Amino acid sequence: MKKTDWPMLVVGVVMFVGGILALANPGGTFAALEVMLGIVAFFEGIILILNYYKIKKYTGFKAKLGSWFGVVLVVLGLLLVLWPNGMATIFTYFIAIWFIVDAIKDLSLSWPLRVHFSRSLYITTLVLNILVIVGGLVLLFNPGLMQATMGVIIGISLLLSGAWCALFAVNSKIES
C-alpha cells in the first residue's frame, strides 16, 4: 500500500511557514541566523579545544592550531549570541570591503581582455565589476540593507523549498 511521506510533508510545511515568518520580519531573520551561527561556532570551538587534549601527543603543532581556532570560534560564537546587532554591522562592513577590493582586483586583471579577447567581453567585465563596486559602496554606507535583503532571500528560499517538499511528499507516494 502507498501512503504520503508525512515527515517530508511536515518539513515542507515548517519550511513554508518559516519562509512566511522570514518575509514578515527580514531583520529578525538575519539576527536569528546570527544567533544560530553563534551557537554552532561556540560548540564547534569547544569540540576543537577538547579534541586538542585528545590528539596533542599524536599531531603536535597541527593540534595547537586547531585549539587556537577553537578559541577563536568560542569567542566569535559568544559575540554572535550576545551582541548580534554589532556583529551584523561588522560582518556587513567586511563583506562590503571584500566586494570592493575583489572588483578592483578583477578590473585590473581584465585590462588584458580588451586585447586578447573580444571587446564585448571586456565591456561586460568592466560593467559587472563597476556594479559590484557600487554594490559594495552601498553596503558600506548602508549596512542595514544587507540585513534586510538577506532575510528576504532566505524567506523566498524557504517558501520555495517548503512548497517543493510538501508537493513531493504528497505526490511521490512511498511504499509501506
Secondary structure, DSSP 8 states (H G I E B T S, - for coil): -EE--HHHHHHHHHHHHHHHHHHH-HHHHHHHHHHHHHHHHHHHHHHHHHHHHHHHHHHTHHHHHHHHHHHHHHHHHHHHHH-HHHHHHHHHHHHHHHHHHHHHHHHHHHTTHHHHS-HHHHHHHHHHHHHHHHHHHHHHH-THHHHHHHHHHHHHHHHHHHHHHHHHHHHS-EE-
